Amino acid sequence: MKKIFLFMSITGILNFAEAQQLKPVVYHDGSQKLNGLVTSNTGKKLPGVLILPAWKGIDEEAKDAAVALEKQGYIAFIADIYGEGNIPADNTSAAKIAGQYKQDYAAYQHRISLALAQLKRSGANAGQIAVIGYCFGGTGALEAARANFSVKGVVSIHGGLGKDPGRANGPIHTKVLIEHPAEDGSVTPENMNDLIKEMNEGKADWQIITYAHSKHTFTNPQSPDYNEVMAKRAWKHTLLFLEEVLK
């Protein structure tokens, strides 16, 4: 019992120490206050990675990714897309606000652009920036590519792949990696086919990796969908991609 308590205490201390590596950053969209997080290695002119969190806003998966990326030599900034006072408390409210940004993609792209600017202000090398996103944030990573923001690459991790069929396909200049769980019920075969068509018509440098026996949020340890083996593979693929485009 004492050993278990000691282990839990040490684990808690380590988690607290890791959390302390992330510093709060206040930025704004007009009068809307936005609360992001940045790694502790600011100002060092390192390659930068913008993290777009899932539909409930900044969560542990995004924080863990930021800490891990700092250890790999990146400045990581976690965006606040919704803004103070708008963070959803449950899945129903998260679906509603995320749906609004998916529909109003220009507003989503604008919030992403503000976060990219903040990442640069934090000292990231403006010519060496990539975007990764989870779930709703994975959709945002694709929107960053569609907006042709000045980034070297984007990674969509179990992101929503559907796009309004009324939107025309355009050129995509950045590299694109899509990490897709094979059993993601939120993505239809039509969504996938349309995305591939969009990537090809945009003459993008794109790749899709599909992870077997994996449901939607397969990379999140706090989700019942978590698949440890596939999550570790996906993270290695993310790091390999970032190394290619940023180093």
Order of alpha helices (4+ residues) and beta strands (2+ residues): alpha-beta-beta-beta-alpha-beta-alpha-alpha-beta-alpha-beta-beta-alpha-beta-alpha
